[in-house]
């Protein structure tokens, strides 16, 4: 298992390294994106403050940390389908799956590089936030944050695995990704607290794991909220994680079996 | 390893809109009632017109495709896809199913690792295969997207031979090879079959190519083995 995961990691690192401009341009766009929110805060920050009072943070602090976190856990949601599609287009998916690699190991190996790179990007975000944009993260409750990260990562990875089942079977047209990309940002509290939304939309927000993730993150980071204060959010995330994780891996195994039966594994 | 198939059948489902709702049309029959016996240490040829079902049979025997009917037995024990994938290797021609931006060597390291082979083991095996397959040392360091068709074909063969599988399925293995490399490959396959007891099924259109390598040749047509 370790040899196989390391093989994927080495392969993906070598491929990324061969695209020399990609990393530099990605890093540059990260900073410009954050600068936009910085100046929005400067322009409108006072108007947003009542909705942000419970988090103890101004708009820029809120959105910077939420966007950074969303980008990280979004790796889980997006990278399974993205990597699977890349393997399909290169013609390497069937050859890779011809090896006796269990589906759970394959899925872990497939996105290991994405997660490692996302962690690196998150560290850059954090350093930029602290040293360039002067964010105050001194109240952060680290154990609670770790729990939020872990449960959120598992929940989003599971959603990503569900999404990859569509890629495996239908190649293009991914309704799971469509929902994730179009609604999570709007309804999840990433760019503004969900309290800004009308009540009927807030009900939909409560169905999304990202809503609990962002809320728990912001409270743990800016107000130092611990396990007791975050029990509702952590329980919701735990339920999402414990339910979605085994279901998603089972669904992937079933999709793989169907693709082998239909003879479409090598198609794109 | 003795490989036997009993009444093997495969119908590819239709791909219309109704298939989204589980309503499939008649589909395409690729294999029908195929009974086959591949003893260890032998090379069996397989020929037939385009669309006869040769590639489908090879893909089922290597565990990449699930049959709809029939069974496959390895040494007398019924085997599923997973068992076939772990014990059989397939080399397909005409497909560049490698990572184009990696070197040939890095591709072999990657696929070898998926089968539990260390870099040292892959290097050792590749060194042993280089001469019979006619793989130049320079070709191993080149990116796959810079390889010629023949070099890519040799890489595909090298990948299939990296691990010591019990069965080897070859789909037009010599198609893009020069005469010297084709001869080297034929000698290598005969040697491996004899020394390691490989059961080999070798699909090709060229009867002369099959005659040089195979003890017997089966003819497929319309999804069935004739005779």
Interface residues (C-beta under 8 A of the other chain):
Chain A: X3 X4 X6 X7 X8 X10 X11 X14 X15 X18 X19 X90 X91 X92 X94 X95 X96 X98 X99 X100 X101 X257 X260 X261 X262 X263 X265 X266
Chain B: X10 X12 X13 X56 X59 X62 X63 X64 X65 X66 X68 X81 X82 X85 X86 X90 X95 X96 X97 X98 X99 X100 X101 X102 X106 X109 X110 X111 X113 X114 X115 X116 X118 X159
